[in-house]
Amino acid sequence: MITAQRSRSGGAGINIDWFKIVAALLVIAVHTGPLMTYSPDADFLLTGIAARLAVPFFFIASGYFFFRKRMSDESNRNSKSLHRYALRTGKLYVMAIIIYIPINVYAGYFSAAEAGFSWAGLASDLIFNGTFYHLWYLPASILGMYITYVLYSRLSLRGMLIAAAGLYVIGLLGDSYYGLTATNDTLLKLYDGMFTLFDYTRNGIFFTPMYFALGALAASRQTTDPQTVGWRKPLSFRANAAWFTVSIVLMFAEGIILRGLEWPRHDSIYLTLAPAVYFLFQCLLTGKNWLGIGKSAGLYMRQLSTWIYILHPAIIVVVRFGAKAAGQTELLVTKSLIHYLAVALLSILASILAVYAEGRLPLIRGGNKEAVNGHAVHRAWAEISFPNLRHNLSELKGVLPESCAVIAVVKANAYGHGSVRIAPHLNALGIRQLAVAEIEEAIELRKHGVKGDILILGYTSPRRAGELKRYKLTQTLVSEEYGQQLDACGKALNVHVKIDTGMNRLGVPHDDTESLLACYKFKRLKVTGTFSHLSVSDSRKPEHVTFTHRQLQRFDHAMSLIRAAGFDPGIAHIQSSYGLLNYSSCVYDAARPGISLYGLMSHEDDTPLAQIDLRPVLSLRATVTQVKAVEAYSPVGYGHSYVPDRDVTIATISIGYADGIPRELSERGGYVLIRGQRAPIKGIICMDQMIVDVTGIEEAQQGDTATLIGHDGDELITAGQLAKRCGTLTNEIVSRLGSRIARVYTHEG
């Protein structure tokens, strides 16, 4: 993409220029997943393996042209050419940073509250990670070229390649072979330390020098540079093609095997990627000008590929916003191949305009329609208020002593609110401890970049101890026997010991001192916390209050025994939402708010002792898909369950029991809000739809919004009201909301 030299020669340079367009389109594929809708496995083969040739190809091309000129021109054997390369690339980097500032601002990148912004983090991004996810390429180009230049200046060509390969292997162990690293505690600590400085080993230190060095190797085979004496002459096109075929087959095999082993932390670096890219590059160097393209077209494609790379993430944003505004999300985003084609086409068009703006090419005339902003149209959606989440967290912290930490419970998809968005936001608000119910929930959070400690409250099979280790998860120890099984796996794991103080569900019995103390003696299990769970802390009945105090006393006694035996129990926690609000005078190291964090109580009428202002984070809405008149005594819906005794107007709402709406709601006086008025639910609630009576709402029409939870005008339906009507808990109502319901997150109150 970005190259150190502006000149090319013959068919080789032209071949490289047109293949850069192919490489840029492969990069778009990596970021859009063209085959994901049809086959995740096929998409992995394309984006996780084949498309990984793209970025190294850009680097090897840059290395080739930079070192070829240095080897063949005495005047370029000083550091000035290096500084010119860095300056040119740096200018492009600054321009790219400026282009993405609006998107970064919108995403909260510069907000300490929203994204945990810090100056140290910004410095790390500028030097290693890039200020947007694809911009890492540009600082990597600068840093990698300086490292390669130093190696070339001080070592032989062979020595430079060996040194670059050594760096590459280090990078490999932090990328596709990370699972191997995770088996060695010393290595794991080393890499964990490195990942505090940068996000990936695919950077200018460990990744790019290998490909710049291979570019130098390719250049050496076409010069008489003294360092290259003894190296073989270039292979023929046919020989290079054969070696490329062997390399790419091995690369596919390597990628598939590593995926099966679940080793990759990222899938950017493979052992066989280096020879595959090198021999591909050699094929283009030794091949004819197959497309018959002239030098001016080569210059155009060179510039175009650069801008496609820089602009395509912005185009992804434009396509997604545009699709929502046009109501075409299903077509232009959900259908992955169409999404890819739309992004690729618009990226090319935007890049043509960018090249023109550089003043290098004549204007290609044509119309240009601006994207029109609008509200997203969903079948059914939950509106999630980040300001209310932040407010609730502040209110709960106000009840706790300053020394008491918050372990935010984000199990069950953050009680239906969307854990992969809620958890990072909590991270940004300073929460460093989270709790989930099971390991899959925890792994999903890690894969979405969630930081801090993640405690698994439930059971995890000892067979998955490797994943507990790899994803740095904390497992609950529910018994001495379970501890023995985990310890026998040979993995150094962090655990919290759970004490059963009277709920009789999970945990070591509080009065089984021998088993309890045994949990702190395992060789490979590091106890970082000890906890219990209160079974009736939500109730203010005298007998329940007495029982809760008994549980607290049992927990305190067990903690005293543990400390007296010389063991460190780690952080102590026993209060969940109701324990926190009804027994706030009890002081422990941490508390575990769950349902209260989302502005709800389990029962609508609950009034905890600590009176705080909780604000619901979630509202639930759906679309009116049709409004029609129905004559008296005409049956409506399945089983003719609703037969009106008068002429009515009904509306069909695009939400049903498959989305988590209780079927019994229609039988218990349930209603929705349309245009600020109540519309009773009629007939049986279907899998995907429900029917409501809008006879008294004359303005009701297709496209209106129906509110199931939340405000509409002066009317309000709470999740607690809905739960009470259905005879269940608020927790169940929100946790059962299905994946078909879109989550729309708002940053403004």
C-alpha angles and dihedrals in degrees: 000000000000109000132188094228131054097204130083133183133213129326093322094067092045092050090051092049096052092043088056087067089054090048092050090052089050089054089054087052091055090055098043106034099223095196099038094103092053105034127353089198092054090046090053091052089052103038102022096046119007097040090051086081090072107075095039087051090059090050096047090050091052091048092048097054095039096052096036090062091043091052096046102038120058091200090063096054094097130078095262092089089052092051091048089052092049093046093050092047091044092054090052090048092053090049091050092048090053092048091056098043093094092052091045091050091050091049091051095246093147095044119099089201097048104035106009092252117193134166090239089054090049090051090051091050093048093050102035120359105037123234089263124037097258098039092081085091094072101052087040089056092053098042093041093051092051091051092047091047091053091049092048092048095051104031138045117262089259090049091050091052092049092049092047090048090053091054089047092055090052088052091046092059090055094048129031093000096046090117088065090050090051090064092066117064095203093051091044092054090048093053093042087056091050091050090061086065098043137004100235140016086229090097144104094289104050107016114035100047089066093058096040087052091050088050088054089050091052090049092048091060090062098047140059094235110157091233091062099056109128095026116123121255118258117287121243121263090254093052092047090050091052092050091046090053092051092046096049092048090052090046092055090048091049093049094048093047093048091049090051090051090048090227103135120101084180129354103227101103125057129166091233094044092082097057091039092056093042095053092042088055091047090051089057092045094051097037128092125256090271096178094046091230121167127228094258090056089048090055089050093051091047092056092040094054091052093054094043088057094047099043105037097087089054088050090052088057091047093050093049094047091043092049091052092047091051094042090242101117092121091055103035102033112018093048096070100199093051088046090053093048092049092050093045094049095046091044090055092048092047090048092052088056090047092053089050090050088056086061094238103115138034115265112268101219122224145114123289122199118202120227113254117223118225144146118286115251115217134176089229130348145176118223110216117198114211091187090058091048090052090047093051092049090052092049093050092047088053090062094050128074112260090248093056115097126213119238100195113213110221100165122136091036089309090307089308094310097108114268097208089062100032096051097053089047090053088050088055089051090057101265110143099170124065134172131210135175102238143008099262090059090051095048091050090055092050091050088055092054099259112165134206133039118332114197118202105213096193138053123297122192112249086231087073095055089112090061091047087056097041095050094039095239128165115229127207112238105217100177144001090254091053089050090054090053093050093045090052090060089075096231124129102235137175114230141179115215114226118212120203104222096173111311090097094212115101128351147064110295109259092228096049095091095171094054092042095054091044088065089067095052102065113123099221101030116088112200109218097165146013124207149159137194130241114226103196105020089123092065126082094195109128094238090050092048089051091050092049091053088050090054091049091050091049091051093048091048092050090050090052091052092050093051092043089055089057098255128131108229093194118217115355120219134164107145121096121176098303094036088054095048100038099036102031092141089070107094122210135152095263144002129214111221113186121155093019091058087066093051096258141109123211091246125036094227098047114125110187120203093247103070108209134158107253117183121200111247096198134065121179123213140165138187128260102234100181141005120199142164117246123195122231116280093015108135118239128202134346117345091005085272092160121048111167118217091212140031109287142176115230133190128206115223121203100233132083147159093295085065091054102267110143111245091217091063091088091053094051103055098273121170142173131220120246120175089348094304134105118256112189118226111243132197127354117334107241129216094261105011146033134201125229134185111245097168092125094045102078095178095053112127144158111292095033119134120247116203118211097169123019143029128323112173109310093338126093135188114190126202086238092056091050091048092049091050090053095043096244143099127284086234090064095047095056097034093056094056104124134234092252088071108090116228114222113192122206125198095191128073 
